[in-house]
Amino acid sequence: MIEYSITQLMDILNKESSETNHVMEVEVIELYQELDTYYRSALDKVETKLLIIDRELSSNSHVGRKNSIHQVQKRIKRFKSIVSKLNSKRLNYSKENIINNIQDFAGLRVICSYTDDIYILIDSLSRHPDVTILKLKNYIENPKESGYRSVHVVIEIPVYFLEETKKMKVEIQFRTIAMDFWASLEHSLRYKNNKENPELSEKLQAISDEINQLETQMFSIRNEIENLDS
């Protein structure tokens, strides 16, 4: 089993090279690339599941449910972020430590039209016999102090490769279009002003509440239209 201390990996990240480090660097990067292949395959499988559910919701049998999924974004955690996370957990760099202790190596952001679409998708996924929900954090019912709203779900699914089946973890962030609008701009503003600013925080939280109220009104209008169609 390949295993390296975080101190050794920091030398690689800081480009403090030596002959020993060159050999180690190749092994470390090859391991990351191997895991990258596994997790990208897991992302593809989860995305396919979600798009199939969305296709059925968009069929004529579900009035008013067009485009439950507005957009799906996929991402793989960068090597530097993996090292940083292992360091925070005081773990060495190895395949076993990464697979067992990092649940967000692979991530999906699923942007939905309405809040109830999020719960329909999660409920449907939970019914799949090959899906195990490991963790669920509901920041819609319990928003963060910043005003952030979303539902984070960590699932485990089997992925079938050439010669073996691997159980892979994927983190899914479910947001509505309105939640994503707020979160994206909030992230940009925080990045530009990384100092603690209580006044800015208060304004962002107030805007989050206003957006939530508008979203509730849009949801009510959609329900009225659904009732008319039925």
GUMAR-998718 format. One line per 4 residues: for each residue y, z, x of N, C-alpha, C. Coordinates in nm, 2 decimals, padded with zeros to 4 digits. Layout:
% residues N
Y Z X Y Z X Y Z X  ... .
This chain:
% residues 230
-00.12 00.00 00.08 00.00 00.00 00.00 00.13 00.00 00.09  00.21 -00.10 00.06 00.34 -00.10 00.14 00.43 00.01 00.08  00.48 00.09 00.17 00.58 00.19 00.13 00.68 00.22 00.24  00.80 00.22 00.20 00.91 00.24 00.30 01.00 00.35 00.25 .
01.06 00.42 00.34 01.16 00.52 00.30 01.29 00.45 00.27  01.37 00.52 00.19 01.50 00.46 00.15 01.59 00.45 00.27  01.58 00.54 00.37 01.66 00.53 00.49 01.63 00.40 00.56  01.50 00.36 00.57 01.47 00.23 00.63 01.53 00.11 00.55 .
01.53 00.12 00.42 01.59 00.01 00.34 01.74 00.01 00.36  01.80 00.12 00.38 01.95 00.12 00.40 01.98 00.05 00.52  01.90 00.06 00.62 01.92 -00.02 00.75 01.92 -00.17 00.72  01.83 -00.21 00.63 01.83 -00.35 00.59 01.95 -00.39 00.52 .
01.99 -00.31 00.42 02.11 -00.34 00.34 02.24 -00.34 00.43  02.24 -00.25 00.53 02.35 -00.24 00.62 02.35 -00.34 00.73  02.24 -00.42 00.73 02.22 -00.53 00.83 02.21 -00.47 00.98  02.15 -00.35 00.99 02.13 -00.29 01.12 01.99 -00.34 01.16 .
01.98 -00.45 01.23 01.86 -00.52 01.26 01.79 -00.48 01.39  01.66 -00.49 01.39 01.58 -00.47 01.51 01.45 -00.56 01.48  01.37 -00.57 01.59 01.25 -00.65 01.57 01.16 -00.59 01.46  01.15 -00.46 01.46 01.07 -00.39 01.36 01.13 -00.41 01.22 .
01.26 -00.40 01.21 01.32 -00.42 01.08 01.30 -00.56 01.03  01.30 -00.66 01.12 01.28 -00.80 01.07 01.14 -00.81 01.00  01.04 -00.75 01.06 00.91 -00.76 00.99 00.91 -00.68 00.86  00.97 -00.57 00.86 00.98 -00.48 00.74 01.06 -00.56 00.63 .
01.17 -00.62 00.68 01.25 -00.69 00.58 01.17 -00.80 00.50  01.09 -00.87 00.58 01.01 -00.97 00.51 00.91 -00.91 00.41  00.85 -00.81 00.45 00.75 -00.74 00.36 00.82 -00.68 00.23  00.94 -00.62 00.25 01.01 -00.56 00.14 01.06 -00.67 00.05 .
01.12 -00.78 00.10 01.17 -00.88 00.01 01.05 -00.95 -00.06  00.94 -00.97 00.01 00.82 -01.04 -00.06 00.77 -00.95 -00.17  00.77 -00.82 -00.16 00.73 -00.73 -00.26 00.83 -00.74 -00.38  00.96 -00.75 -00.35 01.06 -00.76 -00.46 01.04 -00.89 -00.53 .
01.01 -01.00 -00.46 00.99 -01.13 -00.52 00.87 -01.14 -00.61  00.76 -01.07 -00.56 00.64 -01.06 -00.64 00.67 -00.99 -00.77  00.74 -00.88 -00.77 00.77 -00.80 -00.89 00.87 -00.88 -00.98  00.96 -00.96 -00.92 01.05 -01.04 -00.99 00.97 -01.14 -01.08 .
00.87 -01.20 -01.02 00.78 -01.30 -01.10 00.72 -01.23 -01.22  00.66 -01.11 -01.19 00.60 -01.03 -01.30 00.70 -01.00 -01.41  00.81 -00.95 -01.38 00.91 -00.91 -01.48 00.98 -01.02 -01.55  01.00 -01.13 -01.48 01.05 -01.25 -01.55 00.95 -01.30 -01.66 .
00.83 -01.29 -01.63 00.72 -01.33 -01.72 00.72 -01.24 -01.84  00.74 -01.11 -01.82 00.75 -01.01 -01.93 00.87 -01.04 -02.01  00.98 -01.07 -01.95 01.10 -01.11 -02.03 01.08 -01.23 -02.12  01.01 -01.33 -02.06 00.99 -01.45 -02.14 00.90 -01.42 -02.26 .
00.80 -01.33 -02.24 00.71 -01.30 -02.35 00.79 -01.22 -02.46  00.87 -01.12 -02.42 00.94 -01.05 -02.52 01.05 -01.13 -02.60  01.11 -01.22 -02.52 01.21 -01.31 -02.58 01.14 -01.40 -02.69  01.02 -01.45 -02.65 00.95 -01.54 -02.75 00.91 -01.46 -02.87 .
00.87 -01.34 -02.86 00.84 -01.25 -02.98 00.96 -01.24 -03.07  01.08 -01.21 -03.01 01.20 -01.19 -03.09 01.24 -01.32 -03.16  01.23 -01.43 -03.09 01.28 -01.56 -03.15 01.18 -01.60 -03.26  01.06 -01.57 -03.25 00.96 -01.59 -03.36 01.00 -01.51 -03.48 .
01.03 -01.38 -03.46 01.08 -01.30 -03.57 01.20 -01.35 -03.64  01.30 -01.39 -03.55 01.43 -01.45 -03.60 01.40 -01.58 -03.68  01.31 -01.66 -03.63 01.28 -01.78 -03.70 01.24 -01.76 -03.85  01.15 -01.66 -03.86 01.10 -01.62 -03.99 01.22 -01.57 -04.08 .
01.30 -01.48 -04.02 01.41 -01.42 -04.09 01.51 -01.53 -04.14  01.52 -01.64 -04.06 01.61 -01.75 -04.09 01.55 -01.85 -04.19  01.43 -01.83 -04.23 01.36 -01.92 -04.32 01.42 -01.90 -04.47  01.38 -01.99 -04.56 01.43 -01.98 -04.69 01.39 -01.86 -04.77 .
01.28 -01.80 -04.72 01.23 -01.68 -04.79 01.31 -01.56 -04.77  01.41 -01.56 -04.68 01.49 -01.45 -04.65 01.64 -01.49 -04.67  01.69 -01.47 -04.80 01.82 -01.51 -04.83 01.93 -01.43 -04.75  02.03 -01.50 -04.70 02.14 -01.43 -04.63 02.10 -01.38 -04.49 .
01.99 -01.42 -04.43 01.95 -01.37 -04.30 01.96 -01.47 -04.19  02.04 -01.57 -04.21 02.06 -01.67 -04.11 02.11 -01.61 -03.98  02.05 -01.65 -03.87 02.10 -01.60 -03.74 02.11 -01.45 -03.72  02.00 -01.39 -03.75 01.99 -01.24 -03.73 02.01 -01.21 -03.58 .
01.96 -01.30 -03.50 01.98 -01.29 -03.35 02.09 -01.40 -03.32  02.20 -01.35 -03.27 02.32 -01.43 -03.24 02.30 -01.49 -03.10  02.24 -01.40 -03.01 02.23 -01.44 -02.87 02.13 -01.35 -02.80  02.06 -01.40 -02.70 01.97 -01.32 -02.62 02.01 -01.35 -02.47 .
02.03 -01.24 -02.40 02.06 -01.25 -02.26 01.96 -01.17 -02.18  01.91 -01.24 -02.07 01.81 -01.18 -01.98 01.86 -01.14 -01.84  01.81 -01.04 -01.79 01.86 -01.01 -01.65 01.75 -00.93 -01.58  01.74 -00.95 -01.45 01.65 -00.88 -01.36 01.74 -00.79 -01.26 .
01.70 -00.67 -01.24 01.77 -00.58 -01.16 01.77 -00.63 -01.01  01.89 -00.63 -00.95 01.90 -00.67 -00.81 01.83 -00.58 -00.72  01.79 -00.63 -00.60 01.72 -00.55 -00.50 01.80 -00.43 -00.46  01.93 -00.44 -00.44 02.02 -00.33 -00.40 02.02 -00.22 -00.51 .
02.02 -00.26 -00.64 02.02 -00.17 -00.75 01.88 -00.09 -00.75  01.77 -00.16 -00.72 01.64 -00.10 -00.72 01.64 00.01 -00.61  01.69 -00.02 -00.49 01.70 00.07 -00.38 01.78 00.19 -00.42  01.89 00.17 -00.48 01.98 00.28 -00.52 01.92 00.37 -00.63 .
01.84 00.31 -00.72 01.78 00.39 -00.83 01.67 00.47 -00.77  01.59 00.41 -00.68 01.48 00.49 -00.61 01.54 00.61 -00.53  01.66 00.58 -00.47 01.72 00.68 -00.39 01.77 00.80 -00.48  01.82 00.77 -00.59 01.86 00.87 -00.69 01.75 00.95 -00.74 .
01.63 00.89 -00.74 01.51 00.96 -00.78 01.43 01.03 -00.66  01.48 01.00 -00.54 01.42 01.05 -00.42 01.28 01.00 -00.40  01.26 00.87 -00.43 01.13 00.81 -00.41 01.14 00.70 -00.31  01.02 00.68 -00.24 01.01 00.57 -00.14 01.00 00.44 -00.21 .
01.02 00.33 -00.14 01.01 00.20 -00.19 00.87 00.15 -00.19  00.80 00.13 -00.30 00.67 00.08 -00.31 00.65 00.02 -00.45  00.55 -00.06 -00.46 00.52 -00.13 -00.59 00.49 -00.02 -00.70  00.41 00.07 -00.66 00.37 00.18 -00.76 00.49 00.26 -00.81 .
00.58 00.30 -00.71 00.70 00.37 -00.75 00.79 00.29 -00.84  00.81 00.17 -00.81 00.90 00.08 -00.89 00.84 00.06 -01.03  00.71 00.03 -01.04 00.65 00.00 -01.17 00.65 00.13 -01.26  00.62 00.24 -01.19 00.60 00.37 -01.27 00.73 00.44 -01.30 .
00.83 00.42 -01.22 00.95 00.50 -01.23 01.08 00.43 -01.27  01.08 00.30 -01.26 01.20 00.22 -01.30 01.17 00.14 -01.43  01.23 00.18 -01.54 01.20 00.12 -01.67 01.29 00.00 -01.70  01.39 -00.02 -01.62 01.49 -00.12 -01.66 01.50 -00.23 -01.55 .
01.39 -00.25 -01.48 01.38 -00.36 -01.38 01.41 -00.49 -01.45  01.35 -00.51 -01.57 01.37 -00.63 -01.65 01.45 -00.58 -01.78  01.55 -00.65 -01.81 01.63 -00.62 -01.93 01.67 -00.73 -02.02  01.67 -00.71 -02.15 01.71 -00.81 -02.25 01.83 -00.74 -02.32 .
01.93 -00.82 -02.35 02.03 -00.78 -02.44 02.03 -00.87 -02.56  02.00 -00.81 -02.68 01.98 -00.89 -02.80 02.10 -00.86 -02.89  02.19 -00.96 -02.91 02.31 -00.95 -02.99 02.28 -01.00 -03.13  02.29 -00.91 -03.22 02.26 -00.94 -03.36 02.39 -00.96 -03.45 .
02.37 -01.01 -03.56 02.48 -01.03 -03.65 02.53 -00.90 -03.72  02.43 -00.82 -03.77 02.46 -00.70 -03.84 02.37 -00.59 -03.79  02.41 -00.46 -03.82 02.33 -00.35 -03.77 02.19 -00.34 -03.83  02.18 -00.38 -03.96 02.04 -00.37 -04.02 01.95 -00.48 -03.95 .
02.00 -00.58 -03.90 01.92 -00.68 -03.82 01.85 -00.61 -03.70  01.93 -00.52 -03.64 01.87 -00.45 -03.52 01.75 -00.37 -03.56  01.76 -00.30 -03.67 01.65 -00.21 -03.72 01.53 -00.29 -03.77  01.56 -00.41 -03.83 01.45 -00.50 -03.87 01.37 -00.55 -03.75 .
01.44 -00.59 -03.65 01.38 -00.64 -03.53 01.29 -00.53 -03.46  01.35 -00.41 -03.44 01.28 -00.30 -03.38 01.15 -00.27 -03.46  01.17 -00.26 -03.59 01.06 -00.22 -03.67 00.95 -00.33 -03.66  00.99 -00.46 -03.66 00.89 -00.56 -03.65 00.81 -00.56 -03.51 .
00.89 -00.54 -03.41 00.83 -00.53 -03.27 00.73 -00.41 -03.27  00.77 -00.30 -03.33 00.68 -00.18 -03.32 00.55 -00.21 -03.39  00.54 -00.31 -03.48 00.42 -00.34 -03.55 00.32 -00.43 -03.47  00.37 -00.49 -03.37 00.29 -00.57 -03.29 00.19 -00.49 -03.21 .
00.06 -00.52 -03.22 -00.05 -00.44 -03.16 -00.04 -00.43 -03.01  00.03 -00.53 -02.95 00.03 -00.53 -02.80 00.16 -00.47 -02.75  00.25 -00.41 -02.84 00.37 -00.36 -02.80 00.37 -00.20 -02.81  00.40 -00.13 -02.71 00.41 00.01 -02.71 00.56 00.05 -02.68 .
00.62 00.12 -02.78 00.76 00.17 -02.76 00.75 00.30 -02.68  00.81 00.30 -02.56 00.80 00.42 -02.47 00.93 00.51 -02.49  01.04 00.45 -02.52 01.16 00.53 -02.54 01.26 00.45 -02.63  01.33 00.53 -02.71 01.43 00.47 -02.80 01.55 00.57 -02.80 .
01.67 00.51 -02.76 01.80 00.59 -02.77 01.89 00.51 -02.87  01.93 00.58 -02.97 02.01 00.52 -03.08 02.16 00.57 -03.06  02.24 00.48 -02.99 02.38 00.51 -02.98 02.46 00.45 -03.09  02.40 00.40 -03.20 02.47 00.36 -03.32 02.49 00.49 -03.40 .
02.38 00.56 -03.43 02.38 00.68 -03.50 02.45 00.79 -03.43  02.44 00.79 -03.29 02.50 00.89 -03.21 02.58 00.82 -03.09  02.70 00.77 -03.12 02.77 00.69 -03.02 02.81 00.78 -02.90  02.82 00.72 -02.78 02.86 00.79 -02.67 03.01 00.83 -02.69 .
03.06 00.93 -02.61 03.19 00.98 -02.62 03.29 00.86 -02.60  03.26 00.76 -02.52 03.34 00.65 -02.49 03.37 00.56 -02.61  03.27 00.57 -02.71 03.28 00.48 -02.82 03.17 00.38 -02.82  03.09 00.38 -02.71 02.98 00.28 -02.69 02.87 00.30 -02.80 .
02.84 00.18 -02.86 02.73 00.18 -02.96 02.63 00.07 -02.93  02.50 00.11 -02.95 02.39 00.02 -02.92 02.26 00.09 -02.94  02.15 00.02 -02.94 02.02 00.09 -02.95 01.95 00.04 -02.82  01.90 00.13 -02.74 01.82 00.10 -02.62 01.68 00.13 -02.64 .
01.59 00.04 -02.62 01.45 00.05 -02.64 01.37 00.01 -02.51  01.28 00.09 -02.47 01.20 00.06 -02.36 01.06 00.03 -02.41  01.00 -00.09 -02.39 00.87 -00.12 -02.44 00.78 -00.15 -02.33  00.65 -00.15 -02.35 00.55 -00.19 -02.26 00.46 -00.29 -02.32 .
00.44 -00.40 -02.25 00.35 -00.51 -02.31 00.26 -00.56 -02.20  00.14 -00.61 -02.24 00.05 -00.68 -02.15 00.10 -00.82 -02.12  00.10 -00.86 -02.00 00.13 -01.00 -01.96 00.01 -01.06 -01.89  -00.03 -01.17 -01.93 -00.15 -01.23 -01.88 -00.12 -01.33 -01.77 .
-00.16 -01.30 -01.65 -00.14 -01.39 -01.53 -00.27 -01.46 -01.50  -00.26 -01.53 -01.39 -00.37 -01.62 -01.35 -00.51 -01.55 -01.34  -00.51 -01.43 -01.28 -00.64 -01.36 -01.26 -00.64 -01.22 -01.31  -00.53 -01.18 -01.37 -00.53 -01.04 -01.41 -00.42 -01.02 -01.52 .
-00.44 -00.91 -01.59 -00.34 -00.87 -01.69 -00.27 -00.74 -01.65  -00.13 -00.75 -01.66 -00.05 -00.64 -01.61 00.03 -00.58 -01.73  00.04 -00.45 -01.74 00.12 -00.39 -01.84 00.26 -00.37 -01.78  00.36 -00.44 -01.84 00.50 -00.44 -01.79 00.59 -00.37 -01.88 .
00.69 -00.31 -01.82 00.80 -00.24 -01.90 00.92 -00.33 -01.91  00.98 -00.34 -02.03 01.11 -00.41 -02.05 01.20 -00.33 -02.13  01.33 -00.32 -02.08 01.43 -00.25 -02.16 01.51 -00.35 -02.24  01.52 -00.32 -02.37 01.60 -00.40 -02.46 01.72 -00.33 -02.52 .
01.83 -00.39 -02.50 01.96 -00.33 -02.56 01.99 -00.42 -02.68  01.99 -00.35 -02.80 02.03 -00.42 -02.92 02.18 -00.39 -02.96  02.26 -00.49 -02.98 02.40 -00.47 -03.02 02.43 -00.57 -03.13  02.53 -00.54 -03.21 02.59 -00.64 -03.30 02.69 -00.72 -03.22 .
02.74 -00.83 -03.28 02.84 -00.91 -03.22 02.97 -00.82 -03.19  03.00 -00.73 -03.29 03.12 -00.65 -03.28 03.10 -00.55 -03.17  02.98 -00.49 -03.16 02.96 -00.39 -03.05 02.96 -00.45 -02.91  02.91 -00.57 -02.90 02.91 -00.64 -02.78 03.05 -00.68 -02.73 .
03.13 -00.72 -02.83 03.28 -00.75 -02.81 03.34 -00.63 -02.74  03.33 -00.51 -02.81 03.39 -00.39 -02.75 03.33 -00.35 -02.62  03.20 -00.36 -02.60 03.14 -00.31 -02.48 03.18 -00.40 -02.36  03.18 -00.53 -02.38 03.22 -00.63 -02.28 03.36 -00.60 -02.23 .
03.45 -00.59 -02.32 03.59 -00.57 -02.28 03.61 -00.43 -02.22  03.54 -00.33 -02.28 03.55 -00.20 -02.22 03.51 -00.19 -02.08  03.39 -00.26 -02.05 03.34 -00.27 -01.91 03.44 -00.33 -01.82  03.50 -00.44 -01.86 03.60 -00.51 -01.78 03.72 -00.42 -01.75 .
03.77 -00.35 -01.85 03.88 -00.26 -01.83 03.85 -00.15 -01.74  03.73 -00.09 -01.76 03.69 00.02 -01.67 03.68 -00.02 -01.53  03.63 -00.15 -01.51 03.61 -00.20 -01.37 03.75 -00.22 -01.31  03.85 -00.26 -01.38 03.98 -00.28 -01.33 04.05 -00.15 -01.30 .
04.02 -00.05 -01.38 04.08 00.08 -01.37 03.98 00.19 -01.36  03.92 00.21 -01.24 03.81 00.30 -01.23 03.85 00.45 -01.21  03.98 00.48 -01.23 04.02 00.62 -01.22 04.01 00.68 -01.36  03.99 00.81 -01.36 03.98 00.88 -01.49 04.12 00.87 -01.56 .
04.11 00.82 -01.68 04.23 00.80 -01.76 04.21 00.84 -01.91  04.24 00.97 -01.94 04.21 01.02 -02.07 04.28 00.94 -02.18  04.40 00.89 -02.16 04.48 00.82 -02.26 04.40 00.68 -02.29  04.36 00.62 -02.19 04.28 00.49 -02.20 04.15 00.52 -02.28 .
04.08 00.63 -02.24 03.96 00.66 -02.31 03.98 00.68 -02.46  04.09 00.75 -02.49 04.12 00.78 -02.63 04.14 00.65 -02.71  04.22 00.56 -02.65 04.25 00.43 -02.71 04.12 00.35 -02.74  04.04 00.35 -02.63 03.91 00.27 -02.65 03.82 00.33 -02.75 .
03.81 00.46 -02.76 03.73 00.52 -02.86 03.78 00.49 -03.00  03.92 00.50 -03.02 03.98 00.47 -03.15 03.95 00.32 -03.19  03.96 00.23 -03.09 03.93 00.09 -03.12 03.79 00.07 -03.16  03.70 00.14 -03.09 03.55 00.14 -03.13 03.53 00.18 -03.28 .
03.60 00.28 -03.32 03.59 00.33 -03.46 03.65 00.23 -03.55  03.76 00.16 -03.52 03.82 00.06 -03.60 03.72 -00.06 -03.62  03.66 -00.10 -03.50 03.57 -00.21 -03.51 03.45 -00.18 -03.59  03.40 -00.06 -03.58 03.29 -00.01 -03.67 03.32 -00.02 -03.81 .
03.45 00.02 -03.85 03.49 00.01 -03.99 03.49 -00.13 -04.04  03.54 -00.22 -03.96 03.55 -00.36 -03.99 03.41 -00.42 -04.01  03.32 -00.38 -03.92 03.18 -00.42 -03.93 03.11 -00.38 -04.06  03.14 -00.25 -04.10 03.09 -00.20 -04.22 03.14 -00.28 -04.34 .
03.26 -00.32 -04.34 03.32 -00.40 -04.45 03.25 -00.54 -04.45  03.23 -00.60 -04.34 03.16 -00.73 -04.33 03.02 -00.72 -04.38  02.96 -00.61 -04.35 02.82 -00.58 -04.40 02.82 -00.57 -04.55  02.92 -00.50 -04.60 02.93 -00.49 -04.75 02.95 -00.62 -04.82 .
03.03 -00.71 -04.76 03.05 -00.84 -04.82 02.92 -00.92 -04.82  02.85 -00.91 -04.70 02.73 -00.99 -04.70 02.63 -00.94 -04.80  02.62 -00.81 -04.83 02.53 -00.76 -04.93 02.57 -00.81 -05.07  02.70 -00.82 -05.09 02.75 -00.87 -05.22 02.70 -01.02 -05.24 .
02.71 -01.10 -05.13 02.67 -01.24 -05.14 02.52 -01.25 -05.16  02.45 -01.16 -05.10 02.30 -01.16 -05.11 02.26 -01.13 -05.26  02.34 -01.03 -05.32 02.31 -01.00 -05.46 02.34 -01.11 -05.55  02.45 -01.19 -05.52 02.48 -01.30 -05.61 02.38 -01.41 -05.60 .
02.32 -01.43 -05.48 02.22 -01.54 -05.46 02.09 -01.50 -05.52  02.06 -01.37 -05.53 01.94 -01.33 -05.59 01.94 -01.33 -05.74 .
